């Protein structure tokens, strides 16, 4: 019962490198998004739990703004690099 199937030899090293770069780009974007979500959640929690404390609300607002900025940068970098890889 031996298999007569041969491994695919039509993949070139260049195609494999492109796939590796594409996957690395996706992983990087997901890491940015994970960071962004954490910043947004932490900022929202500070604002919600410490609504009476002005420094906590300001800190929470800064974290929310930073989270939105990180998400924007992540999407921008992802799209730009994806276009370069094509």
DSSP file (Angstrom, degrees, kcal/mol; ACC not computed):
  #  RESIDUE AA STRUCTURE BP1 BP2  ACC     N-H-->O    O-->H-N    N-H-->O    O-->H-N    TCO  KAPPA ALPHA  PHI   PSI    X-CA   Y-CA   Z-CA
    1    1 A X              0   0    0      0, 0.0     2,-0.2     0, 0.0     0, 0.0   0.000 360.0 360.0 360.0  43.3    0.0    0.0    0.0
    2    2 A X        -     0   0    0      1,-0.1     2,-0.4     2,-0.0     0, 0.0  -0.534 360.0-117.1 -79.7 146.6    2.7    2.5   -0.8
    3    3 A X        -     0   0    0     -2,-0.2    -1,-0.1     1,-0.1     0, 0.0  -0.668  15.0-160.6 -86.8 135.0    1.6    5.8   -2.1
    4    4 A X        +     0   0    0     -2,-0.4     2,-0.3     2,-0.1    -1,-0.1   0.350  54.9 119.0 -93.5   5.2    2.7    6.8   -5.6
    5    5 A X        -     0   0    0      1,-0.0     2,-0.3     3,-0.0    -2,-0.1  -0.536  52.1-151.8 -75.9 135.3    2.1   10.5   -4.9
    6    6 A X        -     0   0    0     -2,-0.3     3,-0.1     1,-0.1    -2,-0.1  -0.784  26.2 -99.5-102.5 149.3    5.2   12.7   -5.2
    7    7 A X        -     0   0    0     -2,-0.3     2,-0.3     1,-0.1    -1,-0.1  -0.336  49.9 -91.7 -64.5 150.7    5.6   15.9   -3.2
    8    8 A X        +     0   0    0      1,-0.2     3,-0.2     2,-0.1    -1,-0.1  -0.475  43.5 176.6 -66.5 125.4    4.8   19.0   -5.1
    9    9 A X        +     0   0    0     -2,-0.3    -1,-0.2     1,-0.1    -2,-0.1   0.358  61.0  87.3-107.6   1.2    8.0   20.4   -6.8
   10   10 A X        +     0   0    0      2,-0.1     2,-0.6     0, 0.0    -1,-0.1   0.578  63.4  97.4 -83.5  -6.7    6.3   23.3   -8.6
   11   11 A X        -     0   0    0     -3,-0.2     2,-0.2     4,-0.1     0, 0.0  -0.700  64.6-153.1 -81.2 124.0    6.7   25.7   -5.7
   12   12 A X     >  -     0   0    0     -2,-0.6     4,-2.1     1,-0.1     5,-0.2  -0.518  27.0-110.9 -91.5 164.4    9.7   27.8   -6.1
   13   13 A X  H  > S+     0   0    0      1,-0.2     4,-2.3     2,-0.2     5,-0.2   0.848 118.7  56.7 -61.8 -33.6   11.7   29.4   -3.3
   14   14 A X  H  > S+     0   0    0      2,-0.2     4,-2.2     1,-0.2    -1,-0.2   0.913 106.9  48.0 -65.1 -42.7   10.5   32.8   -4.4
   15   15 A X  H  > S+     0   0    0      1,-0.2     4,-2.2     2,-0.2    -2,-0.2   0.900 112.3  49.4 -64.9 -40.2    6.8   31.7   -4.1
   16   16 A X  H  X S+     0   0    0     -4,-2.1     4,-2.3     2,-0.2    -2,-0.2   0.894 110.1  50.7 -65.9 -38.9    7.5   30.3   -0.7
   17   17 A X  H  X S+     0   0    0     -4,-2.3     4,-2.5     2,-0.2    -2,-0.2   0.895 109.3  51.3 -65.2 -39.7    9.3   33.5    0.4
   18   18 A X  H  X S+     0   0    0     -4,-2.2     4,-2.5     2,-0.2    -2,-0.2   0.911 110.5  48.8 -63.6 -41.6    6.3   35.5   -0.7
   19   19 A X  H  X S+     0   0    0     -4,-2.2     4,-2.4     2,-0.2    -2,-0.2   0.912 111.0  50.2 -63.6 -41.8    3.9   33.3    1.3
   20   20 A X  H  X S+     0   0    0     -4,-2.3     4,-2.2     1,-0.2    -2,-0.2   0.909 112.1  47.3 -63.1 -42.3    6.2   33.6    4.3
   21   21 A X  H  X S+     0   0    0     -4,-2.5     4,-2.2     2,-0.2    -1,-0.2   0.887 110.8  51.9 -67.1 -38.9    6.2   37.4    4.0
   22   22 A X  H  X S+     0   0    0     -4,-2.5     4,-1.9     2,-0.2    -2,-0.2   0.927 112.0  46.0 -62.9 -44.8    2.5   37.6    3.5
   23   23 A X  H  X S+     0   0    0     -4,-2.4     4,-2.4     1,-0.2    -2,-0.2   0.873 111.0  52.5 -66.9 -37.0    1.9   35.5    6.7
   24   24 A X  H  X S+     0   0    0     -4,-2.2     4,-2.3     2,-0.2    -1,-0.2   0.888 107.6  52.7 -65.1 -38.1    4.4   37.6    8.6
   25   25 A X  H  X S+     0   0    0     -4,-2.2     4,-2.3     2,-0.2    -2,-0.2   0.913 110.0  48.1 -62.6 -42.7    2.6   40.8    7.5
   26   26 A X  H  X S+     0   0    0     -4,-1.9     4,-2.5     2,-0.2    -2,-0.2   0.911 111.0  50.5 -64.8 -42.3   -0.7   39.3    8.8
   27   27 A X  H  X S+     0   0    0     -4,-2.4     4,-2.0     1,-0.2    -2,-0.2   0.902 110.5  49.9 -62.5 -40.5    0.8   38.3   12.1
   28   28 A X  H  X S+     0   0    0     -4,-2.3     4,-2.3     2,-0.2    -1,-0.2   0.920 110.5  49.6 -64.5 -43.6    2.3   41.8   12.6
   29   29 A X  H  X S+     0   0    0     -4,-2.3     4,-2.5     1,-0.2    -2,-0.2   0.912 110.5  50.5 -61.7 -42.3   -1.1   43.3   11.9
   30   30 A X  H  X S+     0   0    0     -4,-2.5     4,-2.4     2,-0.2    -1,-0.2   0.868 108.8  51.8 -64.9 -35.9   -2.8   41.0   14.3
   31   31 A X  H  X S+     0   0    0     -4,-2.0     4,-2.1     2,-0.2    -1,-0.2   0.917 110.3  48.8 -65.8 -42.7   -0.2   41.9   17.0
   32   32 A X  H  X S+     0   0    0     -4,-2.3     4,-2.6     1,-0.2    -2,-0.2   0.928 112.3  48.8 -59.4 -45.2   -0.9   45.6   16.4
   33   33 A X  H  X S+     0   0    0     -4,-2.5     4,-2.8     2,-0.2    -2,-0.2   0.882 108.5  53.1 -65.4 -38.3   -4.7   45.0   16.7
   34   34 A X  H  X S+     0   0    0     -4,-2.4     4,-1.9     2,-0.2    -1,-0.2   0.916 111.5  46.5 -61.7 -42.9   -4.3   43.0   19.9
   35   35 A X  H  X S+     0   0    0     -4,-2.1     4,-2.4     2,-0.2    -2,-0.2   0.912 111.8  51.5 -64.3 -42.9   -2.3   45.9   21.4
   36   36 A X  H  X S+     0   0    0     -4,-2.6     4,-2.6     1,-0.2    -2,-0.2   0.917 109.3  49.2 -61.0 -45.2   -4.9   48.4   20.1
   37   37 A X  H  X S+     0   0    0     -4,-2.8     4,-2.7     1,-0.2    -1,-0.2   0.896 110.7  51.1 -62.9 -40.1   -7.8   46.4   21.6
   38   38 A X  H  X S+     0   0    0     -4,-1.9     4,-2.5    -5,-0.2     5,-0.2   0.912 111.0  47.8 -64.7 -42.5   -6.0   46.2   25.0
   39   39 A X  H  X S+     0   0    0     -4,-2.4     4,-2.6     2,-0.2     5,-0.2   0.922 113.6  47.8 -63.7 -43.8   -5.3   50.0   25.0
   40   40 A X  H  X S+     0   0    0     -4,-2.6     4,-2.6     2,-0.2    -2,-0.2   0.918 113.6  47.1 -62.6 -44.1   -9.0   50.7   24.1
   41   41 A X  H  X S+     0   0    0     -4,-2.7     4,-2.2     2,-0.2    -2,-0.2   0.907 113.6  47.5 -66.3 -41.8  -10.3   48.3   26.8
   42   42 A X  H  X S+     0   0    0     -4,-2.5     4,-2.4    -5,-0.2    -2,-0.2   0.923 113.7  47.6 -66.0 -43.9   -7.9   49.7   29.5
   43   43 A X  H  X S+     0   0    0     -4,-2.6     4,-2.3    -5,-0.2    -2,-0.2   0.921 112.8  48.5 -62.9 -44.2   -8.8   53.3   28.6
   44   44 A X  H  X S+     0   0    0     -4,-2.6     4,-2.5    -5,-0.2    -1,-0.2   0.880 110.9  51.2 -63.5 -38.0  -12.6   52.5   28.6
   45   45 A X  H  X S+     0   0    0     -4,-2.2     4,-3.0     2,-0.2     5,-0.4   0.916 109.5  49.7 -65.6 -43.3  -12.3   50.8   31.9
   46   46 A X  H  X S+     0   0    0     -4,-2.4     4,-2.1     1,-0.2    -2,-0.2   0.929 113.3  46.7 -60.1 -44.8  -10.4   53.7   33.5
   47   47 A X  H  < S+     0   0    0     -4,-2.3    -2,-0.2     1,-0.2    -1,-0.2   0.915 117.3  43.0 -64.0 -43.1  -13.1   56.1   32.2
   48   48 A X  H >< S+     0   0    0     -4,-2.5     3,-0.6    -5,-0.2    -2,-0.2   0.919 120.1  38.8 -71.9 -44.4  -16.0   53.9   33.4
   49   49 A X  H 3< S+     0   0    0     -4,-3.0     3,-0.2     1,-0.2    -2,-0.2   0.835 125.1  35.1 -78.8 -32.8  -14.6   52.9   36.8
   50   50 A X  T ><  +     0   0    0     -4,-2.1     3,-1.1    -5,-0.4     7,-0.3  -0.325  68.5 142.5-118.8  50.3  -13.0   56.2   37.9
   51   51 A X  T <  S+     0   0    0     -3,-0.6    -1,-0.2     1,-0.3    -2,-0.1   0.751  72.7  54.6 -63.5 -24.8  -15.5   58.7   36.3
   52   52 A X  T 3  S+     0   0    0     -3,-0.2     2,-0.7     1,-0.1    -1,-0.3   0.683  92.2  81.8 -82.7 -17.9  -15.1   61.1   39.3
   53   53 A X    <>  -     0   0    0     -3,-1.1     4,-2.2     1,-0.2     5,-0.2  -0.794  63.8-160.8 -95.4 112.5  -11.3   61.2   39.1
   54   54 A X  H  > S+     0   0    0     -2,-0.7     4,-2.7     1,-0.2     5,-0.2   0.903  90.3  51.7 -59.9 -44.3  -10.1   63.7   36.5
   55   55 A X  H  > S+     0   0    0      1,-0.2     4,-2.6     2,-0.2    -1,-0.2   0.896 110.9  48.7 -61.7 -37.2   -6.6   62.3   36.1
   56   56 A X  H  > S+     0   0    0      2,-0.2     4,-2.6     1,-0.2    -1,-0.2   0.898 112.1  48.3 -68.2 -39.2   -8.0   58.8   35.5
   57   57 A X  H  X S+     0   0    0     -4,-2.2     4,-2.6    -7,-0.3    -2,-0.2   0.911 113.1  47.7 -66.8 -41.7  -10.5   60.1   32.9
   58   58 A X  H  X S+     0   0    0     -4,-2.7     4,-2.4     2,-0.2    -2,-0.2   0.934 113.5  47.7 -64.1 -45.1   -7.7   62.0   31.2
   59   59 A X  H  X S+     0   0    0     -4,-2.6     4,-2.2    -5,-0.2    -2,-0.2   0.903 112.2  50.1 -61.4 -41.2   -5.5   58.9   31.3
   60   60 A X  H  X S+     0   0    0     -4,-2.6     4,-2.4     2,-0.2    -2,-0.2   0.907 110.1  49.9 -63.5 -42.1   -8.3   56.8   30.0
   61   61 A X  H  X S+     0   0    0     -4,-2.6     4,-2.6     1,-0.2    -2,-0.2   0.892 110.1  51.0 -64.3 -39.0   -9.0   59.2   27.1
   62   62 A X  H  X S+     0   0    0     -4,-2.4     4,-2.5     2,-0.2    -1,-0.2   0.903 110.6  48.9 -64.1 -40.1   -5.3   59.2   26.2
   63   63 A X  H  X S+     0   0    0     -4,-2.2     4,-2.5     2,-0.2    -2,-0.2   0.901 111.0  49.6 -66.1 -40.4   -5.3   55.4   26.2
   64   64 A X  H  X S+     0   0    0     -4,-2.4     4,-2.2     2,-0.2    -2,-0.2   0.931 112.8  47.4 -63.4 -44.7   -8.4   55.3   24.0
   65   65 A X  H  X S+     0   0    0     -4,-2.6     4,-2.3     1,-0.2    -2,-0.2   0.907 112.3  49.2 -62.3 -41.8   -6.8   57.8   21.6
   66   66 A X  H  X S+     0   0    0     -4,-2.5     4,-2.7     1,-0.2    -1,-0.2   0.898 109.1  53.3 -64.2 -39.9   -3.6   55.8   21.5
   67   67 A X  H  X S+     0   0    0     -4,-2.5     4,-2.1     2,-0.2    -2,-0.2   0.903 109.9  47.1 -61.8 -41.7   -5.5   52.6   20.8
   68   68 A X  H  X S+     0   0    0     -4,-2.2     4,-2.2     2,-0.2    -1,-0.2   0.893 112.1  51.0 -66.9 -38.5   -7.3   54.2   17.8
   69   69 A X  H  X S+     0   0    0     -4,-2.3     4,-2.6     2,-0.2    -2,-0.2   0.925 109.7  49.4 -63.2 -44.5   -4.0   55.5   16.6
   70   70 A X  H  X S+     0   0    0     -4,-2.7     4,-2.4     1,-0.2    -2,-0.2   0.898 110.8  50.5 -62.4 -41.0   -2.3   52.1   16.8
   71   71 A X  H  X S+     0   0    0     -4,-2.1     4,-2.3     2,-0.2    -1,-0.2   0.904 111.0  49.0 -63.6 -40.9   -5.2   50.5   15.0
   72   72 A X  H  X S+     0   0    0     -4,-2.2     4,-2.5     2,-0.2    -2,-0.2   0.926 112.2  47.5 -64.3 -45.4   -5.0   53.1   12.2
   73   73 A X  H  X S+     0   0    0     -4,-2.6     4,-2.9     2,-0.2     5,-0.3   0.900 110.6  53.5 -62.2 -40.6   -1.2   52.6   11.9
   74   74 A X  H  X S+     0   0    0     -4,-2.4     4,-2.5     1,-0.2    -2,-0.2   0.941 111.7  43.4 -61.3 -48.4   -1.7   48.8   11.8
   75   75 A X  H  X S+     0   0    0     -4,-2.3     4,-2.5     2,-0.2     5,-0.3   0.907 114.3  50.7 -65.0 -40.8   -4.2   48.9    9.0
   76   76 A X  H  X S+     0   0    0     -4,-2.5     4,-2.4     1,-0.2    -2,-0.2   0.938 113.7  44.0 -62.4 -47.2   -2.1   51.5    7.0
   77   77 A X  H  X S+     0   0    0     -4,-2.9     4,-2.5     2,-0.2     5,-0.3   0.901 113.5  52.0 -63.9 -40.9    1.1   49.4    7.3
   78   78 A X  H  X S+     0   0    0     -4,-2.5     4,-2.4    -5,-0.3    -2,-0.2   0.942 113.3  42.5 -61.8 -49.3   -0.8   46.1    6.5
   79   79 A X  H  X S+     0   0    0     -4,-2.5     4,-2.2     2,-0.2    -1,-0.2   0.918 114.6  50.9 -65.5 -43.4   -2.4   47.5    3.3
   80   80 A X  H  X S+     0   0    0     -4,-2.4     4,-1.6    -5,-0.3    -2,-0.2   0.923 114.5  42.6 -61.1 -45.4    0.8   49.3    2.2
   81   81 A X  H  X S+     0   0    0     -4,-2.5     4,-2.2     2,-0.2    -1,-0.2   0.867 110.9  55.8 -71.4 -35.4    3.0   46.2    2.6
   82   82 A X  H  X S+     0   0    0     -4,-2.4     4,-1.0    -5,-0.3    -1,-0.2   0.901 107.9  49.4 -62.4 -39.3    0.3   43.9    1.1
   83   83 A X  H  < S+     0   0    0     -4,-2.2     3,-0.3     1,-0.2    -1,-0.2   0.885 110.8  50.1 -66.6 -37.7    0.3   46.1   -2.0
   84   84 A X  H  < S+     0   0    0     -4,-1.6    -2,-0.2     1,-0.2    -1,-0.2   0.856 106.8  55.3 -66.7 -34.9    4.1   45.9   -2.2
   85   85 A X  H  <        0   0    0     -4,-2.2    -1,-0.2     1,-0.3    -2,-0.2   0.725 360.0 360.0 -73.9 -20.4    4.1   42.1   -1.9
   86   86 A X     <        0   0    0     -4,-1.0    -1,-0.3    -3,-0.3    -2,-0.2   0.481 360.0 360.0 -80.3 360.0    1.8   41.7   -4.9
